[in-house]
Amino acid sequence: MSIRPATVCIGKLLFKTVIFAICFFPVFQWQAARAACGSFSGLIRHGSYAVADAGGRIISSCNADTPLVPASILKIPTALAALHILGKAFRFRTDFLVDRRHNLYIKGYGDPMLTSEEVALILHHLRDLDVDRINGIFIDDSNYKLSGQIPGRGESDNPYDAAIGAVAVNFNTVKIRVDGRGMVVSDEPQTPTLPLMKQLGQGLGPGVYRLNICWKNCRPEKKTARYAAELFRGLQRRTGIPGDGPLGLRRAPTDSRLVYTHRNSKKLAEVLSFLLKYSNNL
């Protein structure tokens, strides 16, 4: 007598009409299916998969009966849910407001692709909209009601342990170069050297590092806001918009004026391809 536990199929949970479903099977029971590892040898070095039709019949598998430690498999239902709810043409939004003192307020809605290139594009748009001065730069994360960071996040320097936030630039990571004298600079031409980079690079030996901004213990909301504001300031100077002032976390006042709503240059379908390929949990 054999135990036959139920098969969990992610695709079938989310959609009524699917061509195939990605399924996870307990390691102590498996219906034999023809191995297809050879077909994907260039993609699978240490892993497994199984594909079933709508009736639950396994049509292709690789290492399906080999016990393995699960990786970031929650990205799969997350991606499917995003496509189902938002649509593949959806673009993430960020609002930009100014007050009478020429302070800029950046109100975020969770755009995971606010890279240096995207921020530079935003600042050029602001300049073209006659934003001729930026003094203070403040991050407004009031659209997020987080009770804490995501479960399972560690304190390592790994990018996949980066904090989440309403306004997160460059995946809340920095890429820096440390020379033989201990000098720290940005290792990306599109990203200026920021004070936060110099702080994170203190004590590191010569080399190139990709670090998440909270690896030395931090309050994620404040550190995320600091990084975003510093990056906008650095690229503001490259764009040629004058002004200086405080940086930080502050809600946009009621008398501030919306001057620009940015829609990311990448559609959701492109964003998800990055999500599924890299260990980016934003």
Secondary structure as GFF3:
##gff-version 3
##sequence-region A 1 282
A	DSSP	beta_strand	8	9	.	.	.	ID=ss1
A	DSSP	alpha_helix	10	14	.	.	.	ID=ss2
A	DSSP	beta_strand	21	24	.	.	.	ID=ss3
A	DSSP	three_ten_helix	37	40	.	.	.	ID=ss4
A	DSSP	beta_strand	49	52	.	.	.	ID=ss5
A	DSSP	beta_strand	58	62	.	.	.	ID=ss6
A	DSSP	alpha_helix	75	86	.	.	.	ID=ss7
A	DSSP	beta_strand	93	98	.	.	.	ID=ss8
A	DSSP	beta_strand	104	108	.	.	.	ID=ss9
A	DSSP	beta_strand	111	114	.	.	.	ID=ss10
A	DSSP	alpha_helix	116	128	.	.	.	ID=ss11
A	DSSP	beta_strand	137	140	.	.	.	ID=ss12
A	DSSP	three_ten_helix	159	161	.	.	.	ID=ss13
A	DSSP	beta_strand	167	169	.	.	.	ID=ss14
A	DSSP	three_ten_helix	170	172	.	.	.	ID=ss15
A	DSSP	beta_strand	173	178	.	.	.	ID=ss16
A	DSSP	beta_strand	184	186	.	.	.	ID=ss17
A	DSSP	alpha_helix	195	200	.	.	.	ID=ss18
A	DSSP	beta_strand	207	212	.	.	.	ID=ss19
A	DSSP	alpha_helix	220	239	.	.	.	ID=ss20
A	DSSP	beta_strand	247	249	.	.	.	ID=ss21
A	DSSP	beta_strand	257	263	.	.	.	ID=ss22
A	DSSP	alpha_helix	268	277	.	.	.	ID=ss23
###
